[in-house]
Amino acid sequence: MTEDEAKTVVHYNALLFGWIITRLAKDLLIAAVSIIGLIHAVITVGSGHAAVCFMASILSIILVLRFNADYLDSLITSKKEEEAKYEIALSTLDGLALISMALGCVFTGVHVFW
């Protein structure tokens, strides 16, 4: 491997690492907000819809983290069919986590201010 090829490999390695960390940071932020919202919903009895939404968000994040490892494995082994399956599952779960968290926040706001 030449020096230029080695620099290219290091460059792409850094890009991949940055992408993974950024994705994880977003998912962990959604999980943290959902956990705080779930605790608030449990303490202030009466916001059961919010609790369900926050739990759905937390479970979605857990599944995203699980499928993400499998997705990366399918990328490394070049299994195209599995890549497509995981891409759909990850984007669906990612959207579900975000929407569930947002709905939980809305239900909490409605409960607090209504």
C-alpha positions in Angstrom: 0.0 0.0 0.0 1.4 3.4 -1.0 1.5 6.4 1.2 -1.4 8.0 -0.7 -3.6 4.9 -0.4 -2.8 4.8 3.3 -3.9 8.4 3.7 -7.1 7.7 1.8 -7.9 4.8 4.1 -7.2 6.9 7.2 -9.4 9.7 5.8 -12.3 7.4 5.1 -11.9 5.8 8.5 -12.2 9.2 10.2 -15.2 10.0 8.1 -16.9 6.8 9.0 -16.1 7.2 12.7 -17.5 10.8 12.7 -20.7 9.6 11.0 -21.3 6.8 13.5 -20.6 9.1 16.5 -23.0 11.8 15.1 -25.7 9.2 14.6 -25.3 7.8 18.0 -25.3 11.2 19.6 -28.6 12.1 18.0 -30.2 8.8 19.1 -28.8 9.1 22.6 -30.2 12.6 22.9 -33.6 11.4 21.8 -33.4 8.6 24.4 -32.3 11.0 27.2 -35.2 13.3 26.5 -37.6 10.4 26.3 -36.3 9.0 29.6 -36.7 12.3 31.3 -40.2 12.7 29.8 -41.1 9.2 30.9 -40.0 9.9 34.5 -42.1 13.1 34.4 -45.1 11.3 33.0 -44.9 8.6 35.7 -44.5 11.2 38.5 -47.3 13.4 37.3 -50.1 10.8 37.2 -52.5 11.5 34.4 -50.3 11.7 31.3 -50.4 8.1 30.3 -50.4 8.9 26.6 -47.1 10.7 27.1 -45.6 7.8 29.0 -46.6 5.4 26.1 -45.0 7.7 23.5 -41.8 8.1 25.5 -41.6 4.3 26.0 -42.1 3.7 22.3 -39.3 6.2 21.6 -36.9 4.5 24.1 -37.7 1.0 22.6 -37.2 2.4 19.1 -33.7 3.7 20.0 -32.8 0.4 21.6 -33.8 -1.4 18.4 -31.9 1.2 16.3 -28.7 0.5 18.3 -29.2 -3.2 17.9 -29.9 -3.1 14.1 -27.1 -0.6 13.6 -24.5 -3.2 14.5 -26.1 -5.7 12.2 -26.3 -3.1 9.4 -22.6 -2.3 9.7 -21.8 -6.1 9.7 -23.8 -6.4 6.4 -21.9 -3.5 4.9 -18.5 -5.1 5.8 -19.5 -8.5 4.4 -21.2 -6.9 1.3 -24.6 -8.5 1.7 -26.7 -6.2 -0.5 -30.1 -7.8 0.4 -29.5 -7.4 4.1 -28.2 -3.8 3.7 -31.5 -2.8 2.1 -33.5 -4.5 4.8 -31.6 -2.8 7.6 -31.7 0.6 5.8 -35.5 0.5 5.7 -35.7 -0.8 9.3 -33.3 1.8 10.6 -34.9 4.8 8.9 -38.4 3.6 10.0 -37.3 3.1 13.6 -35.4 6.4 13.6 -38.5 8.3 12.4 -40.6 6.4 15.0 -38.3 7.4 17.8 -38.3 11.1 16.8 -42.1 11.2 16.3 -42.8 9.3 19.5 -40.6 11.7 21.5 -42.2 14.7 19.9 -45.7 13.3 20.6 -44.7 12.6 24.2 -43.6 16.2 24.6 -46.9 17.4 23.1 -48.9 15.2 25.4 -46.9 16.3 28.4 -47.4 20.0 27.4 -51.1 19.4 27.0 -51.3 17.7 30.4 -49.3 20.4 32.1 -51.0 23.4 30.6 -54.5 22.1 30.1 
